[in-house]
Amino acid sequence: MAKISVSRQTTRLRRFIVGAAVRNTMAIRAALLLFFCVALVRLASTVYVTRAQDDVGYFWHVSDFHVDKDYTTRGSRDQACHLVANRTILDNIGAYGDFLCDAPKLLAQSAVEAMEQIHPATDFVLWTGDNLPHVSGVTWADMYNETRYIGELLWHWAQRHKSFVVPTLGNHDWVPANAMEAKNTTLYRGFLTRGGFNQLLPEDAWATFEQGKGGYYSQQLSNKIRLVCLNSVLWYSSNKGERPGLSDPQMAWLRDQLHDAQQRKQKVFISGHVGPGYYSRALVGHSASVVFFDDINERYQDMIAQYKDVVAGQFFGHQHMNAFVIISDKNGNTMHLGGSVTPWGSKDPVYRTLSEPTNPCVRLYTYRRSTGELLDYSVYYLDLDKANAAAASQQQAKWEFLYSACKEFGLQDLSTASMVELAHRITSSPELLTRYINLSSALKDTGPCDAACRQAMLCAILGSRHDSHAACISQGSKVHTLAVQMDEHGKSTTTVRDVLVGLTVSIVIVVGIVLVVRAKRARMMQGPRYGRFRYRVAENLLIAVDHLAASLPLRGSRYSAVEMVNISWAAVAATAQNRLRKADFIDVGPDAEREASEQDHSGSDL
């Protein structure tokens, strides 16, 4: 009924204005003013949208290739899909990979080709490590060769589109795996000279990467955004190298980077392989483990909280799943975990709940170049079963769109407020949690996720610190009662789009009121001499206003431009309602036009 009432008021006001125009030249002038005001707003809005579109950038995040040069379709699943001598019975192993083995080179090539085909012109590519397979016997020659192989796939693509690649090291990018050292300059230099990083990193980043620092560096994306690339494996709780102490050089360097960026009014994107917080999966009969060393986990999150106005995004891999974590339960900064290219899942009955198989996937982020604001990400995946079936039929595998974070989860953007709100919806909705779990493995069916499994998933999102994670685990089914405290950093802010929408409404309302007032003053002051002409001019002007409104590109508003103008007309109608009654108004429409026509024929000349 409210909509019908507004519609009637709107129609009544429009007819009143047209009728007033028949009697009053000033009404036509006011209508012209309305027309040009809306046209001006349209022009300003078009300029804004054009600039806003230029401000939107894209970047890819790809992680955990785990390429195995010895993978073969004639291999054995029991032996990582490697060839076994004197074996006569062959497993049915696909050309694009197997869920119990690491990635063949064909899969790595397919992933990079898909990224280029889907969105080639990106600003940069985050490549967050783990390039070697989960096998023993890897040599340093293997390490550098496979790293160079993947790096060149990405580099050649980036060069074709004037982009660049931003690499970081993973826990399997060392010999042996999970034994990375911080001060071995020779081995880090090998990544530059033999692993191909020298063509990926700017020269001013080489020093911190190799010379006794430990494989981390930073570079400028623009004068507004800085990329800080960590060697987070040095903080990994399963790393058997030298444990970082209180005076950890990388932690001090990170603080210096964030402080300097703050002084320069820059935003920072942080990337690395291993991320803070807790695993989203756990061993059977155990709670999920912390990923960083406990003290490092706390210190890192304290630092992120301190520089929450600087850190615009955190991007990690390692867990082979699509997920997110609310970093620091006090301030709610978000960390994004990208899925893996490798489909590998552990066949060990003890570890398989920790390392589950997944369909290969990659991520495409959308962000604002001026502010570093993350707007959305889209995940693309390869259905491995379909891909292998296509290869068996001599057809090419096809990577598919899996989901957009904003559309899938009903988000406005990837801001802190949006992600915290999503976290709470996941904790309170079993259906949404199930969907989140399915998407985490890119729709690979990993079997039922029992209560302990679901608990680990939930607590990984909201419990990134020791105390909050322990509290989450202890609550069991009451986990939905957990809360993240929000501060000013998480609140939404007014945008230029909001201002434009408000300006449009204000102009239309003000001009409409002026139109009504002038029409009332001049009512019956003039004869119907130019009735038909004025009627049509006024009517056409109002139609033109509606057409202009229909083309207003007011994006990001709850209402379309047409709806905004209609709402404005309704507001004017409500304001003028008493005036209409006092003026003893009679609707003017076709009858008025006929009356004017009769008077014209009786002696008035045009």
C-alpha positions in Angstrom: 0.0 0.0 0.0 2.9 2.4 0.7 4.3 1.9 -2.8 0.8 2.6 -4.3 0.4 5.8 -2.2 3.9 7.1 -3.2 3.1 6.3 -6.9 -0.2 8.2 -6.7 1.4 11.2 -5.0 4.2 11.1 -7.7 1.7 11.0 -10.5 -0.4 13.8 -9.0 2.6 16.0 -8.6 3.8 15.5 -12.2 0.4 16.3 -13.5 0.3 19.4 -11.3 3.6 20.6 -12.6 2.5 20.1 -16.2 -0.7 21.9 -15.6 1.2 24.7 -13.9 3.4 24.9 -17.0 0.3 25.5 -19.2 -0.4 28.7 -17.1 3.1 29.8 -16.2 6.3 30.3 -18.2 8.2 30.2 -14.9 7.3 26.6 -14.5 8.9 25.8 -17.8 12.0 27.6 -16.6 12.0 25.6 -13.4 11.6 22.4 -15.4 14.5 23.5 -17.6 16.6 24.1 -14.4 15.7 20.6 -13.2 16.7 19.1 -16.5 20.1 20.8 -16.5 20.8 20.0 -12.9 20.2 16.3 -13.5 22.3 16.5 -16.7 25.1 18.1 -14.6 24.9 15.4 -12.0 25.0 12.8 -14.7 28.2 14.3 -16.2 29.9 14.5 -12.8 28.9 10.9 -12.0 30.2 9.7 -15.4 33.6 11.4 -14.8 33.7 9.8 -11.3 32.9 6.3 -12.5 35.5 6.6 -15.3 38.1 7.5 -12.7 36.9 4.9 -10.3 37.3 2.2 -13.0 40.8 3.4 -13.7 41.5 3.0 -10.0 40.5 -0.7 -9.9 43.4 -3.1 -10.3 43.8 -6.9 -10.4 46.4 -9.4 -9.2 46.7 -13.1 -9.1 47.7 -15.3 -6.1 49.0 -18.7 -6.9 50.6 -21.1 -4.4 51.9 -24.6 -3.7 52.6 -25.9 -7.2 54.6 -28.9 -5.8 55.7 -29.9 -9.3 57.1 -33.5 -9.5 59.3 -34.0 -12.5 59.1 -37.8 -12.1 55.3 -37.9 -12.2 54.1 -40.4 -14.9 50.7 -41.8 -15.9 52.5 -45.2 -15.9 53.5 -44.8 -12.3 52.2 -46.2 -9.0 50.1 -44.3 -6.5 51.9 -46.1 -3.7 55.1 -44.5 -5.0 53.9 -40.9 -5.6 53.0 -41.7 -9.2 56.6 -42.6 -10.0 57.6 -45.4 -12.3 58.2 -48.6 -10.5 60.6 -51.2 -12.0 59.1 -54.6 -13.1 55.6 -53.5 -12.2 53.1 -55.0 -14.6 49.8 -53.8 -13.2 49.3 -50.1 -13.9 47.2 -47.7 -11.9 44.7 -45.5 -13.7 46.6 -42.3 -13.3 45.5 -39.1 -15.1 47.6 -36.8 -17.3 46.7 -33.7 -15.2 47.3 -35.3 -11.8 46.1 -37.6 -9.1 44.7 -36.9 -5.6 47.4 -39.0 -4.0 50.3 -37.4 -5.9 51.9 -34.1 -6.6 51.5 -32.0 -9.8 52.8 -33.1 -13.1 54.3 -30.3 -15.3 51.2 -30.4 -17.5 49.1 -29.2 -14.6 51.5 -26.4 -13.8 51.5 -25.3 -17.4 47.7 -25.5 -17.5 47.3 -23.3 -14.4 49.5 -20.5 -15.8 47.8 -20.7 -19.2 44.4 -20.5 -17.5 45.4 -17.4 -15.5 46.6 -15.7 -18.7 43.4 -16.6 -20.5 41.0 -15.6 -17.7 42.6 -12.2 -16.9 46.0 -11.5 -18.5 46.4 -7.8 -17.7 47.0 -7.9 -14.0 49.2 -5.5 -12.0 51.3 -8.3 -10.5 51.3 -12.0 -9.5 51.8 -13.2 -5.9 53.6 -16.6 -6.0 53.8 -17.9 -2.4 56.1 -20.9 -2.7 56.3 -24.6 -2.1 57.4 -25.6 -5.6 59.0 -29.0 -4.9 57.1 -32.3 -4.3 56.4 -34.2 -1.0 59.0 -36.8 -1.7 62.5 -37.6 -0.3 65.7 -37.5 -2.3 65.3 -33.9 -3.6 68.7 -32.3 -4.3 69.6 -28.6 -4.5 69.9 -29.0 -8.3 66.3 -30.2 -8.3 65.3 -27.3 -6.1 66.8 -24.6 -8.3 65.8 -26.2 -11.6 62.1 -26.6 -10.6 61.9 -23.2 -9.1 63.3 -21.7 -12.3 60.9 -23.7 -14.4 57.8 -22.4 -12.6 59.3 -18.9 -12.3 59.9 -18.7 -16.1 56.3 -19.9 -16.8 55.0 -17.0 -14.7 57.7 -14.5 -15.9 57.1 -14.9 -19.6 53.4 -14.4 -19.1 54.0 -11.3 -17.0 56.4 -9.9 -19.5 53.8 -10.2 -22.3 51.4 -8.1 -20.3 53.8 -5.6 -18.6 53.2 -7.2 -15.2 55.7 -8.7 -12.7 56.0 -11.7 -10.4 56.4 -11.5 -6.6 57.9 -14.7 -5.2 58.3 -16.0 -1.7 59.8 -19.2 -0.3 57.9 -22.2 1.1 58.8 -24.9 3.6 59.4 -27.3 0.7 61.7 -24.9 -1.0 64.7 -26.1 0.9 66.8 -29.2 1.2 65.8 -31.0 3.2 62.3 -29.6 3.6 61.3 -28.0 6.9 64.9 -27.2 7.8 65.4 -23.7 6.5 68.3 -21.6 7.8 68.3 -17.8 8.1 72.0 -17.0 7.5 73.1 -19.3 4.7 73.9 -16.6 2.1 75.2 -19.1 -0.5 71.9 -21.0 -0.7 69.8 -17.9 -0.9 72.1 -16.5 -3.6 71.4 -19.7 -5.5 67.7 -18.8 -5.8 68.8 -15.5 -7.4 71.4 -17.0 -9.8 70.3 -20.5 -10.4 66.6 -20.3 -9.4 65.8 -17.3 -11.6 64.8 -14.9 -8.9 67.3 -12.3 -10.3 64.9 -11.7 -13.2 61.9 -11.4 -10.8 63.2 -9.3 -8.0 64.3 -5.6 -8.3 68.0 -5.2 -7.7 67.5 -3.2 -4.6 65.7 -6.3 -3.0 68.6 -8.6 -3.6 70.6 -7.5 -0.6 68.0 -8.3 2.1 67.1 -11.5 0.2 70.6 -13.0 0.2 73.1 -11.2 2.3 72.7 -12.8 5.8 69.1 -11.7 6.1 67.1 -14.8 5.2 65.1 -14.6 1.9 62.8 -11.7 2.6 62.5 -8.3 0.9 60.1 -5.5 0.0 59.4 -3.5 -3.2 57.1 -0.7 -4.2 54.0 -1.5 -6.2 53.4 2.3 -6.5 54.0 5.4 -4.5 50.9 4.4 -2.5 51.3 0.6 -2.0 54.3 -1.4 -0.8 54.7 -5.2 -1.1 56.4 -6.8 2.0 57.4 -10.4 1.2 58.2 -12.5 4.2 60.2 -15.7 4.6 57.7 -16.9 7.1 59.1 -20.4 7.0 61.7 -19.2 9.5 58.7 -18.7 11.9 57.1 -22.1 11.1 56.6 -24.3 14.2 57.7 -27.4 12.2 60.8 -25.8 10.8 63.9 -27.5 12.2 66.3 -24.7 11.4 67.5 -22.2 14.0 64.6 -21.0 16.1 64.1 -17.2 16.0 64.8 -15.4 19.3 63.5 -12.2 20.9 65.8 -10.2 18.7 64.6 -11.9 15.5 66.0 -9.8 12.5 63.0 -10.5 10.3 60.6 -9.3 12.9 62.6 -6.1 13.5 62.8 -5.6 9.7 59.0 -6.0 9.3 58.4 -3.4 12.0 60.8 -1.0 10.2 58.9 -1.6 7.0 55.5 -0.9 8.5 56.7 2.1 10.4 58.3 3.6 7.3 55.2 3.0 5.3 53.1 4.7 7.9 55.3 7.7 7.8 55.0 7.9 4.1 51.3 7.4 4.2 51.5 4.1 2.2 49.5 0.9 2.5 51.2 -2.5 2.7 50.4 -5.9 1.2 52.1 -8.7 3.2 52.8 -12.0 1.4 54.4 -15.3 2.6 54.0 -19.0 2.5 53.2 -20.0 6.0 50.6 -17.8 7.8 49.9 -17.0 11.4 47.1 -18.5 13.4 46.0 -22.2 13.7 45.5 -25.0 11.1 42.0 -25.4 9.8 42.4 -29.1 10.1 43.7 -31.4 12.8 45.2 -34.8 13.4 42.7 -37.5 14.6 42.2 -37.1 18.3 44.1 -33.9 18.5 43.3 -30.2 18.5 44.6 -28.1 15.6 48.2 -26.9 15.9 49.5 -23.4 15.8 51.3 -22.6 12.6 53.9 -20.1 13.8 55.9 -20.6 17.0 53.6 -19.5 19.8 55.7 -16.4 20.8 56.1 -15.4 17.2 52.4 -15.8 16.5 51.6 -13.4 19.4 54.3 -10.9 18.4 53.3 -10.9 14.8 49.7 -10.3 15.6 50.5 -7.5 18.1 52.5 -5.8 15.3 49.6 -6.1 12.8 47.2 -4.7 15.4 49.6 -1.8 16.0 49.8 -1.0 12.3 46.3 -1.9 11.3 45.9 1.4 9.5 48.9 0.4 7.3 48.3 -3.3 6.5 45.8 -3.5 3.7 46.1 -7.2 3.0 47.8 -10.4 4.0 48.2 -13.3 1.6 49.5 -16.8 2.4 49.3 -20.4 1.2 50.6 -23.6 2.7 47.3 -25.2 3.9 46.2 -26.2 0.4 42.7 -24.7 1.0 40.6 -21.6 0.4 40.1 -20.0 3.7 40.4 -16.8 5.8 41.5 -16.0 9.3 40.6 -13.0 11.5 44.0 -12.0 12.7 44.1 -10.7 16.3 40.9 -11.1 18.2 41.1 -7.5 19.4 41.3 -5.8 16.0 40.1 -8.1 13.4 42.6 -7.7 10.5 42.0 -10.4 7.9 44.4 -12.9 6.5 43.6 -14.7 3.2 44.7 -18.3 2.5 44.9 -19.3 -1.2 44.4 -22.9 -2.4 47.0 -25.0 -4.1 47.8 -26.0 -7.6 48.8 -29.5 -6.4 45.9 -31.9 -5.8 48.0 -33.9 -3.3 46.5 -35.4 -0.2 48.3 -37.6 2.3 47.5 -41.3 2.1 48.9 -41.8 5.6 45.9 -42.7 7.9 47.3 -40.5 10.7 48.0 -37.4 8.6 45.3 -37.6 6.0 42.9 -35.5 8.1 45.5 -32.7 8.2 46.5 -32.9 4.5 43.4 -33.6 2.5 43.2 -33.7 -1.4 41.8 -30.7 -3.3 41.0 -29.7 -6.8 43.7 -27.3 -8.2 42.8 -23.7 -7.9 44.1 -20.1 -8.2 42.8 -16.7 -7.1 42.2 -13.4 -8.8 41.9 -10.3 -6.5 40.3 -6.9 -7.2 41.6 -3.9 -5.4 41.8 -0.1 -5.4 45.2 1.1 -6.7 44.9 4.4 -4.7 44.1 2.9 -1.3 45.0 -0.8 -1.4 41.4 -1.6 -0.5 40.5 -5.2 -1.3 37.2 -5.3 -3.2 36.7 -9.0 -4.0 38.4 -12.2 -5.1 37.4 -14.9 -7.5 38.5 -18.5 -7.3 39.0 -20.6 -10.5 39.6 -24.3 -10.3 40.2 -27.4 -12.4 37.9 -30.3 -11.8 40.6 -32.9 -11.8 38.4 -35.9 -12.7 36.9 -34.0 -15.6 40.3 -32.8 -16.8 41.8 -36.3 -16.8 38.7 -37.7 -18.7 39.2 -34.9 -21.2 42.9 -35.8 -21.6 42.0 -39.4 -22.2 39.8 -38.3 -25.0 42.5 -36.1 -26.5 40.7 -32.9 -25.3 42.0 -29.9 -23.5 41.2 -29.5 -19.8 39.1 -26.4 -18.9 39.5 -24.3 -15.8 36.2 -23.0 -14.4 34.9 -20.2 -12.3 34.2 -21.5 -8.7 33.0 -18.5 -6.8 33.3 -14.8 -6.0 33.7 -14.0 -2.3 31.3 -11.1 -2.5 28.6 -12.9 -4.5 28.9 -16.2 -2.7 28.9 -14.8 0.8 26.9 -11.6 0.3 29.7 -9.2 1.0 30.1 -5.6 0.0 33.9 -5.9 -0.1 36.7 -7.6 1.7 37.0 -5.0 4.5 37.6 -5.9 8.1 33.9 -5.2 8.9 32.7 -7.4 6.0 35.0 -10.4 6.9 34.2 -10.3 10.6 30.5 -10.2 9.8 31.0 -13.2 7.5 32.9 -15.0 10.3 30.0 -14.6 12.7 27.5 -15.8 10.0 29.5 -18.9 9.4 29.7 -19.7 13.2 25.9 -19.4 13.5 24.9 -21.2 10.3 25.6 -24.9 9.9 24.6 -24.6 6.2 27.0 -21.8 5.5 29.8 -23.6 7.3 29.2 -26.7 5.1 29.3 -24.5 2.0 32.6 -22.9 3.3 34.1 -26.3 3.9 33.1 -27.6 0.4 34.6 -24.5 -1.2 37.8 -24.8 0.8 38.8 -27.9 -1.2 37.4 -26.5 -4.5 34.5 -28.9 -4.4 36.7 -32.0 -4.0 34.7 -34.5 -1.9 37.0 -35.3 1.1 34.4 -37.3 3.0 32.3 -36.3 6.0 33.5 -33.5 8.2 32.5 -34.6 11.7 32.1 -32.4 14.8 35.8 -32.2 15.5 36.5 -31.3 11.9 33.9 -28.5 11.9 35.2 -27.2 15.2 38.7 -26.9 13.8 37.4 -25.0 10.8 35.4 -22.5 13.0 38.2 -22.0 15.6 40.8 -21.3 12.9 38.7 -18.4 11.6 38.1 -16.6 14.9 40.8 -18.0 17.2 44.1 -16.9 15.8 45.8 -16.5 19.2 46.4 -19.1 21.9 43.8 -17.9 24.4 41.0 -17.2 21.9 41.7 -20.6 20.2 41.6 -22.5 23.4 38.4 -20.8 24.4 36.9 -21.6 21.1 37.8 -25.3 21.3 36.5 -25.5 24.9 33.1 -24.1 23.9 32.4 -27.0 21.5 28.9 -26.5 20.0 28.6 -23.1 21.7 31.3 -21.7 19.4 28.7 -19.4 17.8 28.7 -17.3 21.0 32.3 -16.1 20.3 32.6 -12.4 19.4 35.3 -10.3 17.8 35.5 -6.8 19.2 35.5 -4.2 16.4 37.0 -0.7 16.6 36.9 2.3 14.4 39.1 0.5 11.8 36.3 -1.9 11.0 33.6 0.7 10.5 32.4 1.6 7.0 33.1 5.1 5.7 31.3 7.5 3.5 32.4 7.3 -0.2 32.2 9.7 -3.1 29.4 7.5 -4.5 27.4 8.1 -1.4 27.9 11.9 -1.8 26.8 11.7 -5.5 23.6 9.9 -4.6 22.8 12.4 -1.9 23.6 15.3 -4.2 21.2 13.9 -6.8 18.4 13.5 -4.3 18.9 17.0 -2.9 19.0 18.8 -6.2 15.8 17.1 -7.4 13.9 17.8 -4.2 15.0 21.5 -4.0 14.2 22.2 -7.7 10.9 20.4 -7.4 9.9 22.5 -4.4 10.9 25.7 -6.3 8.8 24.5 -9.2 5.7 24.0 -6.9 6.1 27.4 -5.2 6.5 29.3 -8.5 3.6 27.4 -10.1 1.3 28.3 -7.1 2.2 32.0 -7.2 1.4 32.2 -10.9 -1.7 30.1 -10.8 -4.5 31.6 -12.9 -2.3 34.7 -13.4 -2.0 34.0 -17.1 -4.4 32.8 -19.7 -4.2 29.7 -21.7 -2.7 31.4 -24.7 0.3 29.1 -25.0 -1.4 26.2 -23.3 -0.8 23.4 -25.7 2.7 24.4 -26.4 3.6 24.8 -22.7 1.9 21.6 -21.8 4.0 19.6 -24.2 7.2 21.4 -23.4 6.8 20.7 -19.7 5.8 17.1 -20.3 8.7 16.4 -22.6 11.1 18.0 -20.1 9.9 15.7 -17.3 10.3 12.7 -19.7 13.8 13.9 -20.5 14.6 14.1 -16.8 13.5 10.5 -16.3 15.6 9.4 -19.3 18.7 11.1 -17.9 18.1 9.5 -14.5 17.9 6.1 -16.2 21.4 6.6 -17.5 22.9 7.8 -14.2 25.8 5.4 -13.4 25.4 5.7 -9.6 27.1 2.5 -8.6 27.4 1.3 -5.1 24.0 2.7 -4.0 21.1 0.7 -2.6 18.9 2.3 -5.3 19.2 2.7 -9.0 19.2 6.3 -10.4 15.6 5.9 -11.6 14.5 4.8 -8.1 16.4 7.8 -6.6 14.6 10.3 -8.8 11.2 8.6 -8.1 11.9 8.8 -4.4 12.7 12.4 -4.9 9.5 13.1 -6.7 7.6 11.4 -3.9 9.3 13.6 -1.4 8.4 16.7 -3.3 4.8 15.4 -3.5 4.6 15.0 0.2 6.0 18.5 0.8 3.6 20.0 -1.7 0.5 18.1 -0.7 -1.0 20.8 1.5 -0.2 23.4 -1.1 -2.1 21.4 -3.7 -5.2 21.3 -1.5 -5.1 25.0 -0.6 -4.7 25.9 -4.3 -8.0 24.1 -5.0 -6.0 22.2 -7.6 -7.8 20.4 -10.5 -5.8 17.7 -12.3 -4.5 18.8 -15.6 -4.0 16.2 -18.3 -5.6 15.5 -21.6 -8.8 17.4 -20.6 -6.7 20.5 -20.0 -5.0 20.1 -23.4 -8.4 19.8 -25.1 -9.6 23.0 -23.3 -6.5 24.8 -24.4 -7.0 23.6 -27.9 -10.6 24.9 -28.0 -9.5 28.3 -26.7 -6.7 28.4 -29.4 -9.3 27.8 -32.1 -11.5 30.5 -30.7 -9.1 33.3 -31.5 -5.8 32.9 -29.9 -2.8 32.8 -32.2 0.4 30.8 -31.7 
